[in-house]
Amino acid sequence: MGGVIELFFVMMVIASLAFAPLGYFIYMYTKKNGEPFGNIEPHGDTESPLLIAVEKAIKKVKSFI
């Protein structure tokens, strides 16, 4: 009977280590109001200087054509 209890505890340790990343992801997801690791990419709210420069270059090329 002692072997069964020992095996139970060993399996619980293995299971907790296996599901730790999932628990961390769920924790971070609920912590940031539905954004797992914060707002990491722009969604077109602000214009970047690179996009403005590329847009000017495209307009200049179109005016030559």
C-alpha positions as CSV (number, residue, x, y, z in Angstrom):
1,M,0.0,0.0,0.0
2,G,2.9,2.4,0.7
3,G,4.1,2.0,-2.9
4,V,0.8,3.2,-4.3
5,I,0.8,6.3,-2.1
6,E,4.4,7.0,-3.1
7,L,3.6,6.6,-6.8
8,F,0.6,8.9,-6.3
9,F,2.8,11.7,-4.9
10,V,5.5,11.2,-7.6
11,M,2.8,11.4,-10.4
12,M,1.4,14.6,-8.8
13,V,4.8,16.2,-8.9
14,I,5.3,15.2,-12.5
15,A,1.8,16.5,-13.4
16,S,2.3,19.8,-11.7
17,L,5.6,20.3,-13.5
18,A,4.0,19.4,-16.8
19,F,1.1,21.8,-16.5
20,A,3.0,24.7,-14.9
21,P,3.5,26.6,-18.3
22,L,-0.3,26.3,-18.9
23,G,-1.0,27.7,-15.5
24,Y,1.4,30.6,-16.0
25,F,-0.2,31.4,-19.4
26,I,-3.7,31.4,-17.9
27,Y,-2.5,33.6,-15.0
28,M,-0.9,36.1,-17.4
29,Y,-4.0,36.0,-19.7
30,T,-6.4,36.9,-16.9
31,K,-4.0,39.4,-15.3
32,K,-3.8,41.7,-18.4
33,N,-7.6,41.8,-19.3
34,G,-7.5,39.3,-22.1
35,E,-4.1,40.2,-23.5
36,P,-1.7,37.4,-22.6
37,F,1.6,39.3,-22.5
38,G,0.4,42.9,-23.0
39,N,-0.1,44.9,-26.1
40,I,3.0,43.8,-28.0
41,E,2.2,44.9,-31.6
42,P,0.7,48.0,-33.0
43,H,-2.8,47.9,-34.4
44,G,-2.6,50.9,-36.7
45,D,-3.5,53.5,-34.1
46,T,-0.4,55.6,-34.6
47,E,1.6,56.3,-37.8
48,S,5.2,55.4,-37.7
49,P,7.9,57.6,-39.3
50,L,8.9,54.6,-41.6
51,L,5.3,54.2,-42.9
52,I,5.1,57.9,-43.6
53,A,8.4,57.9,-45.5
54,V,7.3,54.9,-47.5
55,E,4.0,56.5,-48.3
56,K,5.7,59.6,-49.6
57,A,8.1,57.6,-51.7
58,I,5.2,55.6,-53.2
59,K,3.3,58.9,-54.0
60,K,6.5,60.3,-55.6
61,V,6.9,57.2,-57.8
62,K,3.3,57.3,-58.8
63,S,3.6,61.0,-59.8
64,F,6.5,60.1,-62.2
65,I,4.4,57.4,-63.8
